[in-house]
Amino acid sequence: MSLLQVAETLVTIDRNCKLIPLLASSWSISKDGLAWHFNVRQDVLMHDGSPLNAGVVQRVLERARKGSGVLSQAPISHIDSQGNEVVILLSRPFAPLAAYLANYSPQILAD
């Protein structure tokens, strides 16, 4: 989903209400449900012309979880970036995390 054709989210919801990758090319969840790994697309330029990277995504998601949007309600204990991957660590399993990331509030914007 493009928000005013300026910003997008890591995942989105398609016409069949299925979660699909958007700025993430894919994601996986650890067996215990506590670590979510998102591979960040490499072929994306942000609204200011800078390249999208995992560090930018990490900073945006950290701000979003400390704000008043839906991500602040998720049991996130830490967000890290490793290479082209963003890792979200949870304090307890939380199945709707990807749906929360599809919400407009954690839209990925350049610094």
Sine and cosine of phi, psi and omega as CSV:
sin_phi,cos_phi,sin_psi,cos_psi,sin_omega,cos_omega
0.00,0.00,0.79,-0.61,0.09,-1.00
-0.99,-0.11,0.77,-0.64,0.00,-1.00
-0.99,-0.16,0.96,-0.26,-0.07,-1.00
0.85,0.53,0.42,0.91,-0.03,-1.00
0.83,0.55,0.52,0.86,0.02,-1.00
-0.85,-0.53,-0.68,0.74,-0.11,-0.99
-0.75,-0.66,0.47,-0.88,0.04,-1.00
-0.70,-0.71,0.13,-0.99,0.00,-1.00
-0.93,-0.36,0.18,-0.98,0.02,-1.00
-0.90,0.44,-0.64,0.77,0.02,-1.00
-0.76,-0.65,0.28,-0.96,0.06,-1.00
-0.60,-0.80,-0.01,-1.00,0.00,-1.00
-0.89,-0.46,0.79,-0.62,-0.02,-1.00
-0.99,0.12,-0.06,-1.00,-0.05,-1.00
-0.90,0.43,-0.32,0.95,0.03,-1.00
-0.99,-0.13,0.24,0.97,-0.01,-1.00
0.90,0.44,0.48,0.87,0.05,-1.00
-0.98,-0.19,0.68,-0.73,0.07,-1.00
-0.95,0.31,0.76,-0.66,0.00,-1.00
-0.70,-0.71,0.42,-0.91,0.03,-1.00
-0.91,0.41,0.52,-0.86,0.09,-1.00
-0.76,-0.65,-0.99,0.11,0.11,-0.99
-0.99,0.15,-0.30,0.95,0.19,-0.98
-1.00,0.02,0.65,-0.76,0.07,-1.00
-0.99,0.12,-0.42,0.91,0.03,-1.00
-0.18,-0.98,0.17,-0.98,0.12,-0.99
-0.47,-0.88,0.35,-0.94,0.04,-1.00
-0.62,-0.79,0.35,-0.94,-0.05,-1.00
-0.81,-0.59,0.71,-0.71,0.04,-1.00
-0.90,0.44,0.36,-0.93,-0.03,-1.00
-0.86,0.51,-0.55,0.83,0.00,-1.00
-0.99,0.13,-0.08,1.00,0.03,-1.00
0.97,0.23,0.17,0.98,-0.08,-1.00
-0.99,-0.15,-0.26,0.97,-0.01,-1.00
-0.81,-0.59,0.85,-0.53,0.05,-1.00
-0.93,-0.36,0.80,-0.59,-0.02,-1.00
-0.93,-0.37,0.86,-0.52,0.01,-1.00
-0.91,-0.41,0.84,-0.54,0.10,-0.99
-1.00,0.09,0.84,-0.54,-0.05,-1.00
-1.00,0.04,0.74,-0.67,0.02,-1.00
-0.86,0.51,0.60,-0.80,-0.03,-1.00
-1.00,-0.08,-0.28,0.96,-0.16,-0.99
-0.99,-0.15,0.48,0.88,-0.12,-0.99
-0.89,-0.46,0.74,-0.67,0.17,-0.99
-0.97,-0.24,0.68,-0.73,-0.01,-1.00
-0.97,0.24,0.10,-0.99,-0.06,-1.00
-0.88,0.48,-0.37,0.93,0.03,-1.00
-0.99,-0.13,0.10,1.00,0.03,-1.00
1.00,-0.05,-0.15,0.99,0.01,-1.00
-0.98,0.20,0.46,-0.89,-0.01,-1.00
-0.97,0.26,0.60,-0.80,0.12,-0.99
-0.95,0.32,0.67,-0.74,0.09,-1.00
-0.51,-0.86,0.21,-0.98,-0.08,-1.00
-0.89,0.46,-0.55,0.83,0.02,-1.00
-0.89,0.45,-0.67,0.74,0.05,-1.00
-0.89,0.46,-0.73,0.69,-0.01,-1.00
-0.86,0.50,-0.69,0.72,0.01,-1.00
-0.85,0.53,-0.75,0.66,-0.02,-1.00
-0.88,0.47,-0.67,0.74,0.00,-1.00
-0.90,0.44,-0.72,0.70,-0.02,-1.00
-0.92,0.39,-0.58,0.81,0.08,-1.00
-0.88,0.48,-0.70,0.71,0.03,-1.00
-0.89,0.45,-0.67,0.74,-0.03,-1.00
-0.90,0.43,-0.64,0.77,-0.03,-1.00
-0.96,0.28,-0.34,0.94,0.04,-1.00
-1.00,-0.02,-0.09,1.00,-0.01,-1.00
-1.00,-0.02,-0.44,-0.90,-0.05,-1.00
-0.94,-0.34,0.13,0.99,0.00,-1.00
-0.98,0.20,-0.08,-1.00,-0.08,-1.00
-0.88,0.47,-0.52,0.85,-0.03,-1.00
-0.90,0.43,-0.43,0.90,0.04,-1.00
-0.93,0.38,-0.26,0.96,-0.01,-1.00
-1.00,-0.04,-0.14,0.99,0.01,-1.00
-0.99,0.10,0.54,-0.84,-0.03,-1.00
-0.99,0.17,0.86,0.50,-0.03,-1.00
-1.00,0.09,0.80,-0.60,0.05,-1.00
-0.99,-0.15,-0.46,0.89,-0.03,-1.00
-0.27,-0.96,0.53,-0.85,0.11,-0.99
-0.81,-0.59,0.75,-0.66,-0.04,-1.00
-0.73,-0.68,0.37,-0.93,0.13,-0.99
-0.84,-0.54,0.70,-0.71,0.00,-1.00
-0.71,-0.70,0.96,-0.28,-0.06,-1.00
0.89,0.45,-0.87,-0.49,0.01,-1.00
-0.98,-0.19,0.37,0.93,-0.09,-1.00
-0.83,-0.56,0.65,-0.76,0.14,-0.99
-0.96,-0.29,0.77,-0.64,-0.01,-1.00
-0.91,-0.42,0.83,-0.56,0.05,-1.00
-0.95,-0.32,0.87,-0.49,0.02,-1.00
-0.98,-0.19,0.72,-0.69,-0.05,-1.00
-0.94,-0.34,0.45,-0.89,0.07,-1.00
-0.99,0.13,-0.30,0.95,0.08,-1.00
-0.41,-0.91,0.41,-0.91,0.03,-1.00
-0.84,0.54,0.61,-0.79,-0.06,-1.00
-0.53,-0.85,1.00,0.04,-0.10,-1.00
-0.83,0.55,-0.57,0.82,-0.05,-1.00
-0.99,0.15,0.23,0.97,-0.06,-1.00
-0.82,0.57,-0.72,0.69,-0.02,-1.00
-0.87,0.49,-0.62,0.79,0.04,-1.00
-0.91,0.42,-0.61,0.79,0.06,-1.00
-0.89,0.45,-0.61,0.79,0.01,-1.00
-0.95,0.32,-0.32,0.95,0.06,-1.00
-0.99,0.16,-0.24,0.97,0.03,-1.00
-0.91,0.42,0.39,-0.92,-0.03,-1.00
-0.93,0.37,-0.44,0.90,-0.13,-0.99
-0.91,0.42,-0.56,0.83,0.09,-1.00
-1.00,-0.06,0.60,0.80,0.05,-1.00
-0.89,0.46,0.58,-0.81,-0.10,-0.99
-1.00,0.00,0.90,-0.43,0.02,-1.00
-0.86,-0.52,0.51,-0.86,0.06,-1.00
-0.90,0.44,0.43,-0.90,0.01,-1.00
-0.82,0.57,0.00,0.00,0.00,0.00
